């Protein structure tokens, strides 16, 4: 699994600056900033297929929206695109700098390497400001909307079995996605895409979704995205590209976002979800649940039932527990691995706290913490929900500069629970995760900086330095290229020609 986050970017007082150029500047300055942390390795676009749809067809390039042609961005001189020594990708996606974390195998790892991206982006903004002599400096925000009608994404990716029918994934995952925001919504001031109505809602992204299923990501956004671009062996795997999540600053919400989704996907792959939780109108239900932070609203199921979002999540939780009990032959809390147990315990604790309105929910759930903070301002200053000062507080929540973001200040005071440590996040800025192919990719960039010409999720492109052809090392199996499998061969070959000879069996 992995997380891609597009960051908001702005220079206060200078709204007319080109955001693409601004985003490119921060990425380029980070890549060339003399940190000793990153080499300017470009992205390898070979093998990208952004127009293949999981429903069994491909969209014509002539008919595709320009935002879908991601494999053509290499020709845009404004689009900076680098691969980091931690295996991540830092680049310009449309008008935003984006950090795409390396592939990981646990929710904890996903949390650590996503948070490392916050440090990367903060330093990139600082370096870009210094380069441009900006006064005031460039600001970055880990959020999903500017409050003026624009939304940008935080996308999750999960490796799933190709053998699982995609129609089953769509049918059984849609209700979960509609309700999941209760656990991991980031909260937002304003209702409607343009915040045309006053109020507070659970999700920062819910109002921007307009379809149940589809290939698009920047318009007609679907609850379930159908892009079939596995970045792996297509005969064995598909990559489920999830575009409906919020950017999280609460670590408990972030952990539950990927942890519960991973468990539900395992349930769906098993074929053991035997209850139909299909919603009559999923897009409408998504907004109904988001617009009700009191968690009392009910949505209509196809079979006539009317359930709250909490009740839908409880149904999924029950099915996950039953599936794990069958797989393990006993109590999952006693027999499952530590990562699974952590997610199961957190899932139940957060649900219970939300059901009874416990103050503890504010330490765990991001939208609850943000609402509590905003309610404090409202009570102190007598503010209505349409007061622009509350929008500014909402924006300041996600500020990416150390000491400025309200979420991180609350965390420092113990009002948001922290699960990671400063040390492990700092290491993840430079070091790749050891349990996936990201380790090989990141180590090649670190060890052979002058020889790695380009890299991608599924390849590393090396130059022997003899004037001959470039050599592409395929990394299409995500669970190979780990530290355990490749550290020895890398240690034995301090240069790229030696590594290539060894891999060729010579």
Secondary structure, DSSP 4 states (H G I P E B T S, - for coil): -EEEEEEEEEETT-TTS-HHHHHHHHHHHHHTSS-SS---BEE--TT--TTEETTTEE--TTTS-GGG-GGGGGG-TT--EEE-TTS-EEEEETTEEEEEPPP-SSHHHHHHHHHHHHHHHHHHHHHHHHHHT-SSPEEEE--SB-SSS-B--EEEEEEEETTS-HHHHHHHHHHHHHHHHHHH---EEEESTT--EEEEES-SSGGGEEEEEES-SSSSEEEEE-B---SS-TTTEEEEEE--PPP--SHHHHHHHHHHHHHHHHHHHHT---S---BSSHHHHHHHHHT-TTS--EEEBTTS-EEEHHHHHHHHHHHHHHHHHHHHTS-HHHHS-HHHHHHHHHHHHHHHHHHHT-TTHHHH-HHHHHHHHHHHHHHHHT--TT-HHHHHHHHHHTB-STTT-HHHHHHHTTSS---S-HHHHHHHHHSPPTTSTHHHHHHHHHH-TTTEEEEETTEEEE--SSSS--EEEE---TTSS-HHHHHHHHHH--SHHHHHHHHTT-
